[in-house]
Amino acid sequence: MEFKKLSAGTIYKHLTIGALIGSLPVGLLFGISSMFDMSSIKLNETPVIGVMALVV
């Protein structure tokens, strides 16, 4: 078997992609549910609802 040498840039790229794949669906779910007044996102102990919930 042959293995390629991994550079630091490749490792960081894979970690970033993995973190985005894991957190993006959860963030979108919380943002969409907040648009419908479910108050799942709080900013400074204040519920964020509407389109601003997708931005936060």
N, C-alpha and C positions, 0 to 999 in steps of 0.2 A: 504494500500500500504506500501511496505517496501522499504527503500532506503539504499544503502550501503554508508558508509562513504568514501569520496574521499580524497586520500592523495595528498600532493603537487606533488609528482612524477607522479602520474596519470594525474593530470591537465597539468603539463608541457609536458608530453608525447603526450597528445591529442593536445595541442597547436602546438607542433613541427610538428606532422603529418599533421595537418590542413594547416600550413604554407607551408610545402613541396608540398602538393597536389595542393595548389593554385599557387605557384610560379614556380614549375617545368615545367608545360606545356608552360608557357609564356617564360621561359628561353630557353627551347628547340626550340620553334618557332623562337625566335630572333637569336639563334645560327645557326640554319639551314638556315635561310634567309641570314645571314651574310656569310655563306659558299658560297652562290651563288652571292656574290658581291652586296648585297643590302644595305650595310653600316648602319645597324640599331644599331650596337654596337660601342661605342666610348670609348677609353681608353686614358686619357690625351689629349682629343680633336683630337685624331688620329683614323680613322676608323679601326676596327679590322675585317679582313676577313679571310676566309679559315678555316682550322681545329682549329686554335688558337681561333676562335670565340666561339667554343663549350667549350673550357677550361675556357675562361673568363666568 
